[in-house]
Amino acid sequence: MKLIGEKIYLRYPKRSDAEWITKEINSKDILPKLFIFKRGKVSLNDEINWIKKQSSLRKKWDSINFVIIDQNTGERIGCCGIHSIKREDNYGELGIWITKKYWGKGQSLDAIKTLMRHGFEKLNFHAFKASPYEWNIQSKKHIEKIGMKYEGTLRDRHLINGKYYSEFSYSITKEEFNAKDRD
Ligand SMILES: CC(C)(COP(=O)(O)OP(=O)(O)OC[C@H]1O[C@@H](n2cnc3c(N)ncnc32)[C@H](O)[C@@H]1OP(=O)(O)O)[C@@H](O)C(=O)NCCC(=O)NCCS
């Protein structure tokens, strides 16, 4: 499975990605922005197990995850996916992280749009949600650029190191995405 964008392509994670993902996801620029942060650092073993489970997660419509590859360099630059899938509602939550040296260069937008196009056109999703921490301005800007709409705040939703943090909720429907994608 290969999903081709303009600057990147997406492919399923494989065993040989485990060391790289473990190193990148634990970076101080990425991990604190993900909800898994409260469980602490991700171990290589966690990553190997996560990769092993991918095919069964897809079959169960639990989550669908991809590694993002830069088309020019062939380098792995991040991961993205659809998780917390509610198949009965054709609804899922988007997640993405990109290695810092690729921030602000357009690959992240290309990756998330490629994932959304696949979700809406091929997998029959009707709407996607995204949930940045309230303080994650970079992610909020990124999400708004895709056309996602703010729909509310889950107040003090996360307890991290004894302090509560709120979560912003954004969403987009297939119709809204198609209108924005044609711009
Ligand atoms: C979220 C992420 C994928 C976005 O990728 P990106 O390439 O940085 O995104 P974009 O360049 O499209 O947009 C980021 C915007 O935030 C702005 N920005 C970056 N750092 C910022 C900061 N500290 N404060 C305010 N704005 C900031 C950028 O200038 C840009 O806005 P602009 O296009 O108006 O100039 C990437 O930053 C990332 O992987 N972050 C760590 C993990 C993460 O937060 N994932 C999302 C969890 S919900």
The ligand as an ORCA input file, in Angstrom:
! r2SCAN-3c Opt
* xyz 0 1
  C       1.944     19.545     14.005
  C       2.943     19.371     12.871
  C       2.694     18.060     12.143
  C       2.737     20.533     11.901
  O       3.735     20.478     10.921
  P       4.394     21.849     10.375
  O       5.176     21.476      9.164
  O       5.092     22.499     11.496
  O       3.050     22.636     10.004
  P       2.822     23.923      9.142
  O       4.113     24.514      8.705
  O       1.808     23.608      8.103
  O       2.084     24.916     10.163
  C       2.592     25.227     11.409
  C       2.255     26.684     11.716
  O       2.593     26.922     13.081
  C       3.462     28.043     13.171
  N       4.286     27.820     14.345
  C       5.340     27.009     14.500
  N       5.792     27.059     15.759
  C       4.999     27.945     16.422
  C       4.950     28.420     17.737
  N       5.817     28.009     18.663
  N       3.976     29.316     18.061
  C       3.093     29.732     17.150
  N       3.063     29.290     15.868
  C       4.024     28.413     15.517
  C       4.210     28.048     11.847
  O       4.736     29.330     11.565
  C       3.073     27.686     10.899
  O       2.203     28.765     10.676
  P       2.215     29.633      9.311
  O       2.106     28.652      8.181
  O       1.053     30.521      9.461
  O       3.544     30.327      9.316
  C       4.424     19.391     13.374
  O       4.718     20.653     13.897
  C       4.716     18.341     14.427
  O       5.017     17.209     14.095
  N       4.635     18.711     15.713
  C       4.907     17.787     16.820
  C       3.804     16.760     17.014
  C       2.420     17.378     17.078
  O       2.214     18.447     17.641
  N       1.446     16.668     16.489
  C       0.062     17.059     16.523
  C      -0.571     16.583     17.781
  S      -2.295     17.026     17.810
*
